[in-house]
Amino acid sequence: MRDIHCHTIAYLDIHAYGQMWLWPWGYTADVLPSELEDLKHYAKVGANAISKKYNTKFIIGGDATDLYPASGGADDYAKGVAGIQYSYTVELRDEGNYGFELPVNQIVPTGEEMLEGILAFAKELFVRESL
């Protein structure tokens, strides 16, 4: 019988709001992840796929460098403690007009565009990490 070893290589902490795809570190802007270029690449893939669905623009960047420093983020824990290489916080719609309470007519489009982003992200990750 073949021994199959699985490990998690990606983690998405999804919540609202702000239309952002962010990588660690949240606790400091003074330290950047060692694989920053790869983190940027995969974030761009996800954000671009989201944009293609309904033209919703997502900012990509760092938790502390492009949003604000905050300790205790799940993506920091996933990367720093659990060792998950590609960890992100993804902030759903919108940019602040509705805050945490999107109108009902935006709920399904938000889910649809996020599905596109997550699928593109996962496909790109699978293809590049399989090489």
Contact map, one row per residue, 1 for C-alpha under 8 A:
11100000000000000000000000000000000000000000000000000000000000000000000000000000000000000000000000000000000000000000000000000000000
11110000000000000000000000000000000000000000000000000000000000000000000000000000000000000000000000000000000000000000000000000000000
11111000000000000000000000000000000000000000000000000000000000000000000000000000000000000000000000000000000000000000000000000000000
01111100000000000000000000000000000000000000000000000000000000000000000000000000000000000000000000000000000000000000000000000000000
00111110000000000000000000000000000000000000000000000000000000000000000000000000000000000000000000000000000000000000000000000000000
00011111000000000000000000000000000000000000000000000000000000000000000000000000000000000000000000000000000000000000000000000000000
00001111100000000000000000000000000000000000000000000000000000000000000000000000000000000000000000000000000000000000000000000000000
00000111111000000000000000000000000000000000000000000000000000000000000000000000000100000000000000000000000000000000000000000000000
00000011111000000000000000000000000000000000000000000000000000000000000000000000000111000000000000000000000000000000000000000000000
00000001111100000000000000000000000000000000000000000000000000000000000000000000000111100000000000000000000000000000000000000000000
00000001111110000000000000000000000000000000000000000000000000000000000000100100000101110000000000000000000000000000000000000000000
00000000011111000000000000000000000000000000000000000000000000000000000000100000000000111100000000000000000000000000000000000000000
00000000001111100000000000000000000000000000000000000000000000000000000001100000000000111100000000000000000000000000000000000000000
00000000000111110000000000000000000000000000000000000000000000000000000000000000000000001111000000000000000000000000000000000000000
00000000000011111000000000000000000000000000000000000000000000000000000000000000000000001111000000000000000000000000000000000000000
00000000000001111110000000000000000000000000000000000000000000000000000000000000000000000111110000110000000000000000000000000000000
00000000000000111110000000000000000000000000000000000000000000000000000000000000000000000011111100110000000000000000000000000000000
00000000000000011111000000000000000000000000000000000000000000000000000000000000000000000011111100000000000000000000000000000000000
00000000000000011111100000000000000000000000000000000001111000000000000000000000000000000111111000000000000000000000000000000000000
00000000000000000111110000000000000000000000000000000000011110000000000000000000000000001111000000000000000000000000000000000000000
00000000000000000011111000000000000000000010001000000000011110000000000000000000000000011110000000000000000000000000000000000000000
00000000000000000001111100000000000000000010000000000000000111100000000000000000000000011100000000000000000000000000000000000000000
00000000000000000000111110000000000000110000000000000000000011100000000000100000000000111000000000000000000000000000000000000000000
00000000000000000000011111000001100000000000000000000000000001110000000000110010000000110000000000000000000000000000000000000000000
00000000000000000000001111111011100000000000000000000000000001110000000000110000000000000000000000000000000000000000000000000000000
00000000000000000000000111111000000000000000000000000000000001110001111110010000000000000000000000000000000000000000000000000000000
00000000000000000000000011111000000000000000000000000000000000010000111110010000000000000000000000000000000000000000000000000000000
00000000000000000000000011111110000000000000000000000000000000010000111000000000000000000000000000000000000000000000000000000000000
00000000000000000000000011111111000000000000000000000000000000011000100000000000000000000000000000000000000000000000000000000000000
00000000000000000000000000011111000000000000000000000000000000000000000000000000000000000000000000000000000000000000000000000000000
00000000000000000000000010011111100000000000000000000000000000000000000000000000000000000000000000000000000000000000000000000000000
00000000000000000000000110001111110100000000000000000000000000000000000000000000000000000000000000000000000000000000000000000000000
00000000000000000000000110000011111100000000000000000000000000000000000000000000000000000000000000000000000000000000000000000000000
00000000000000000000000000000001111100000000000000000000000000000000000000000000000000000000000000000000000000000000000000000000000
00000000000000000000000000000000111111100000000000000000000000000000000000000000000000000000000000000000000000000000000000000000000
00000000000000000000000000000001111111110000000000000000000000000000000000000000000000000000000000000000000000000000000000000000000
00000000000000000000000000000000001111111000000000000000000000000000000000000000000000000000000000000000000000000000000000000000000
00000000000000000000000000000000001111111100000000000000000000000000000000000000000000000000000000000000000000000000000000000000000
00000000000000000000001000000000001111111110000000000000000000000000000000000000000001000000000000000000000000000000000000000000000
00000000000000000000001000000000000111111111000000000000000110000000000000000000000000000000000000000000000000000000000000000000000
00000000000000000000000000000000000011111111100000000000000000000000000000000000000000000000000000000000000000000000000000000000000
00000000000000000000000000000000000001111111110000000000000000000000000000000000000000000000000000000000000000000000000010011000000
00000000000000000000110000000000000000111111111000000000000100000000000000000000000000000000000000000000000000000000000010000000000
00000000000000000000000000000000000000011111111100000000000100000000000000000000000000000000000000000000000000000000000000000000000
00000000000000000000000000000000000000001111111110000000000000000000000000000000000000000000000000000000000000000000100110010000000
00000000000000000000000000000000000000000111111111000000000000000000000000000000000000000000000000000000000000000001111110000000000
00000000000000000000100000000000000000000011111111100000111100000000000000000000000000000000000000000000000000000000100000000000000
00000000000000000000000000000000000000000001111111110000010000000000000000000000000000000000000000000000000000000000100000000000000
00000000000000000000000000000000000000000000111111111000000000000000000000000000000000000000000000000000000000001001100100000000000
00000000000000000000000000000000000000000000011111111111110000000000000000000000000000000000000000000000000000001101100000000000000
00000000000000000000000000000000000000000000001111111111110000000000000000000000000000000000000000000000000000001000000000000000000
00000000000000000000000000000000000000000000000111111111000000000000000000000000000000000000000000000000000000000000000000000000000
00000000000000000000000000000000000000000000000011111111000000000000000000000000000000000000000000000000000000011001000000000000000
00000000000000000000000000000000000000000000000001111111000000000000000000000000000000000000000000000000000010001000000000000000000
00000000000000000000000000000000000000000000000001111111100000000000000000000000000000000000000000000000000000000000000000000000000
00000000000000000010000000000000000000000000000001111111110000000000000000000000000000000000000000000000000000000000000000000000000
00000000000000000010000000000000000000000000001001100011111000000000000000000000000000000000000000000000000000000000000000000000000
00000000000000000011100000000000000000000000001101100001111100000000000000000000000000000000000000000000000000000000000000000000000
00000000000000000011100000000000000000000000001000000000111110000000000000000000000000000000000000000000000000000000000000000000000
00000000000000000001110000000000000000010011001000000000011111000000000000000000000000000000000000000000000000000000000000000000000
00000000000000000001111000000000000000010000000000000000001111101110000000000000000000000000000000000000000000000000000000000000000
00000000000000000000011111000000000000000000000000000000000111111110000000000000000000000000000000000000000000000000000000000000000
00000000000000000000011111000000000000000000000000000000000011111111110000000000000000001000000000000000000000000000000000000000000
00000000000000000000000111111000000000000000000000000000000001111111110000000000000000000000000000000000000000000000000000000000000
00000000000000000000000000001000000000000000000000000000000011111111100000000000000000000000000000000000000000000000000000000000000
00000000000000000000000000000000000000000000000000000000000011111111000000000000000000000000000000000000000000000000000000000000000
00000000000000000000000000000000000000000000000000000000000011111111100000000000000000000000000000000000000000000000000000000000000
00000000000000000000000001000000000000000000000000000000000000111111110000000000000000000000000000000000000000000000000000000000000
00000000000000000000000001111000000000000000000000000000000000111011111000000000000000000000000000000000000000000000000000000000000
00000000000000000000000001110000000000000000000000000000000000110001111110000000000000000000000000000000000000000000000000000000000
00000000000000000000000001110000000000000000000000000000000000000000111110000000000000000000000000000000000000000000000000000000000
00000000000000000000000001100000000000000000000000000000000000000000011111011000000000000000000000000000000000000000000000000000000
00000000000000000000000001100000000000000000000000000000000000000000011111111000000000000000000000000000000000000000000000000000000
00000000000010000000000000000000000000000000000000000000000000000000000111111100000000001000000000000000000000000000000000000000000
00000000001110000000001110000000000000000000000000000000000000000000000011111110000000111000000000000000000000000000000000000000000
00000000000000000000000111100000000000000000000000000000000000000000000111111111100000100000000000000000000000000000000000000000000
00000000000000000000000000000000000000000000000000000000000000000000000111111111110000000000000000000000000000000000000000000000000
00000000001000000000000000000000000000000000000000000000000000000000000001111111111100100000000000000000000000000000000000000000000
00000000000000000000000100000000000000000000000000000000000000000000000000111111111111100000000000000000000000000000000000000000000
00000000000000000000000000000000000000000000000000000000000000000000000000011111111100000000000000000000000000000000000000000000000
00000000000000000000000000000000000000000000000000000000000000000000000000011111111000000000000000000000000000000000000000000000000
00000000000000000000000000000000000000000000000000000000000000000000000000001111111100000000000000000000000000000000000000000000000
00000000000000000000000000000000000000000000000000000000000000000000000000000111111110000000000000000000000000000000000000000000000
00000001111000000000000000000000000000000000000000000000000000000000000000000111011111100000000000000000000000000000000000000000000
00000000110000000000000000000000000000000000000000000000000000000000000000000010001111100000000000000000000000000000000000000000000
00000000111000000000000000000000000000100000000000000000000000000000000000000010000111110000000000000000000000000000000000000000000
00000000011110000000001100000000000000000000000000000000000000000000000000110110000111111000000000000000000000000000000000000000000
00000000001110000000111100000000000000000000000000000000000000000000000000100000000001111100000000000000000000000000000000000000000
00000000000111100001111000000000000000000000000000000000000000100000000001100000000000111110000000000000000000000000000000000000000
00000000000111110011110000000000000000000000000000000000000000000000000000000000000000011111000000000000000000000000000000000000000
00000000000001111111100000000000000000000000000000000000000000000000000000000000000000001111100000000000000000000000000000000000000
00000000000001111111000000000000000000000000000000000000000000000000000000000000000000000111110000000000000001000100000000000000000
00000000000000011110000000000000000000000000000000000000000000000000000000000000000000000011111000000100000001000000000000000000000
00000000000000011110000000000000000000000000000000000000000000000000000000000000000000000001111111100100000000000000000000000000000
00000000000000001110000000000000000000000000000000000000000000000000000000000000000000000000111111100000000000000000000000000000000
00000000000000001100000000000000000000000000000000000000000000000000000000000000000000000000011111100000000000000000000000000000000
00000000000000000000000000000000000000000000000000000000000000000000000000000000000000000000011111100000000000000000000000000000000
00000000000000000000000000000000000000000000000000000000000000000000000000000000000000000000011111111110000000000000000000000000000
00000000000000011000000000000000000000000000000000000000000000000000000000000000000000000000011111111100000000000000000000000000000
00000000000000011000000000000000000000000000000000000000000000000000000000000000000000000000000001111100000000000000000000000000000
00000000000000000000000000000000000000000000000000000000000000000000000000000000000000000000000001111110000000000000000000000000000
00000000000000000000000000000000000000000000000000000000000000000000000000000000000000000000110001111111011000000000000000000000000
00000000000000000000000000000000000000000000000000000000000000000000000000000000000000000000000001001111111000000000000000000000000
00000000000000000000000000000000000000000000000000000000000000000000000000000000000000000000000000000111111000000000000000000000000
00000000000000000000000000000000000000000000000000000000000000000000000000000000000000000000000000000011111110000000000000000000000
00000000000000000000000000000000000000000000000000000000000000000000000000000000000000000000000000000111111111000000000000000000000
00000000000000000000000000000000000000000000000000000000000000000000000000000000000000000000000000000111111111100000000000000000000
00000000000000000000000000000000000000000000000000000000000000000000000000000000000000000000000000000000111111110000000000000000000
00000000000000000000000000000000000000000000000000000100000000000000000000000000000000000000000000000000111111111000000000000000000
00000000000000000000000000000000000000000000000000000000000000000000000000000000000000000001100000000000011111111100000000000000000
00000000000000000000000000000000000000000000000000000000000000000000000000000000000000000000000000000000001111111110000000000000000
00000000000000000000000000000000000000000000000000001000000000000000000000000000000000000000000000000000000111111111000000000000000
00000000000000000000000000000000000000000000000011101100000000000000000000000000000000000000000000000000000011111111100000000000000
00000000000000000000000000000000000000000000000001000000000000000000000000000000000000000001000000000000000001111111110000000000000
00000000000000000000000000000000000000000000000000000000000000000000000000000000000000000000000000000000000000111111111000000000000
00000000000000000000000000000000000000000000010011001000000000000000000000000000000000000000000000000000000000011111111100000000000
00000000000000000000000000000000000000000000111111000000000000000000000000000000000000000000000000000000000000001111111110000000000
00000000000000000000000000000000000000000000010000000000000000000000000000000000000000000000000000000000000000000111111111000000000
00000000000000000000000000000000000000000000010000000000000000000000000000000000000000000000000000000000000000000011111111100000000
00000000000000000000000000000000000000000000110010000000000000000000000000000000000000000000000000000000000000000001111111110000000
00000000000000000000000000000000000000000110110000000000000000000000000000000000000000000000000000000000000000000000111111111000000
00000000000000000000000000000000000000000000000000000000000000000000000000000000000000000000000000000000000000000000011111111100000
00000000000000000000000000000000000000000000000000000000000000000000000000000000000000000000000000000000000000000000001111111110000
00000000000000000000000000000000000000000100100000000000000000000000000000000000000000000000000000000000000000000000000111111111000
00000000000000000000000000000000000000000100000000000000000000000000000000000000000000000000000000000000000000000000000011111111100
00000000000000000000000000000000000000000000000000000000000000000000000000000000000000000000000000000000000000000000000001111111110
00000000000000000000000000000000000000000000000000000000000000000000000000000000000000000000000000000000000000000000000000111111111
00000000000000000000000000000000000000000000000000000000000000000000000000000000000000000000000000000000000000000000000000011111111
00000000000000000000000000000000000000000000000000000000000000000000000000000000000000000000000000000000000000000000000000001111111
00000000000000000000000000000000000000000000000000000000000000000000000000000000000000000000000000000000000000000000000000000111111
00000000000000000000000000000000000000000000000000000000000000000000000000000000000000000000000000000000000000000000000000000011111
